[in-house]
Amino acid sequence: SNTRPLHELSADELAVFRKEQQAAYDTLKAGGLKLDLTRGKPSAEQLDLSNGLLDLPTTYRDAAGTDTRNYGGLYGLTGLRQIFADVLRVEPEQVIAGGNSSLTLMKDVLTDLLLFGAVDSTRPWVQEEKRRFICPVPGYDRHFLLTETLGFELVTVPMREDGPDADAIAQLVADDPTIKGMWMVPTYANPTGDVCSQEVAAKLASMPTAAPDFKILWDNAYAVHHLTPQETKSADILSLAAASGNPHRPVMFASTSKITFAGAGVAFLAASKEQIEWFVKYLGVGSIGPDKVNQLRHIEFFGDAEGVLAHMAKHREILAPKFAEVQRILSEQLGGLGVAKWTDPIGGYFVSVDVVPGTASRVVQLAKEAGIALTGAGAAFPHGNDPDDTNLRLAPSFPVLEEVTAAMEAVATCILLAAAEKLAG
Ligand code: PMP
């Protein structure tokens, strides 16, 4: 079979290639597969790593003597704040431990900003005539949906290997006061796996903004989710912002959703002390305190930050072979053909693939008809609209290894067939 870039083939060669791919696809379709590469969920095997939690806590009092069964303690248990302050490399007073979802914390922060304004706002955001929010693309679909739903106009900037295009962002925010903030996944970004460098973070922390209350929603969902022994450190955004005189600019989020149980973990928010007070003030009108029993369970389970990292190494053992399989199949089946570019992340939960422009939705459709569920084309862009129809997000964590193999072979076939169709015109 052909090993040359498709655009170098003659019309006849391309016709032959297309026939071959159609035959491969027909065989695939007849196989009656039923596989799913859509969402970045931990597998059952990963969840089993945390089954120890089901027998904890062994007591209901924490080290400070707090009765975790009762009401109270809006900031979360001190012991857990300490552990995750160490993990996130921030001060314990700058962290609160909340409920099970960081996405909920993000929604809380944004609705508080809209209704009440920030510590550095002149008025509630909702009173501004118009609000815009910067979205690095490709990015996390739920971020975009959240700001879209809350009435922000979404402004895209390109994501790069060292983080979002900070020069483009600096230019946008310099004289447009309607731009109130930006999304950011600093480490092992969803879906590219890219890591924001300290330099890019420093630019974002220090750039002049027309809005005095510009926020960086710094979602460090994958801070310790390393796929290799290289344990990349996240840029230190809180210190950088404080040092630049913009201490209230970043709001950091994290959670144990992909550390312990995705549906029953603990979420964290970190920010300047004033901003923590601000957040807790409004938190306290809707809650008398978080689930401290679950927090204590997590303290006992981890012990300390080292315990978290040791636990993450077990996840890595399960995840790394699946990511390696994705790379192997993409390289073997697509390498050199000029039909796709893909990321090779060293952490996180996703692989981002750019196929021949104009064919991403066709690939998703072909895959669906062959029994493989892929995340919808364009999902990593605001309003689900990838202007080039080129990007696919693959999530290999949930299926078992053999299913990853079967699904990726199928995806490669769909990418090739869609490319051949397109080039044959
Ligand atoms: N942020 C990012 C970047 C994510 O990829 C995810 C999960 N896919 C979340 C947040 C969700 O976090 P949580 O479970 O804490 O709500």
Boltz pocket constraint, residues with backbone or C-beta under 6 A from the ligand:
constraints:
  - pocket:
      binder: B
      contacts: [[A, 40], [A, 100], [A, 101], [A, 102], [A, 103], [A, 104], [A, 140], [A, 185], [A, 190], [A, 219], [A, 221], [A, 254], [A, 255], [A, 256], [A, 257], [A, 262], [A, 267]]
      max_distance: 6.0
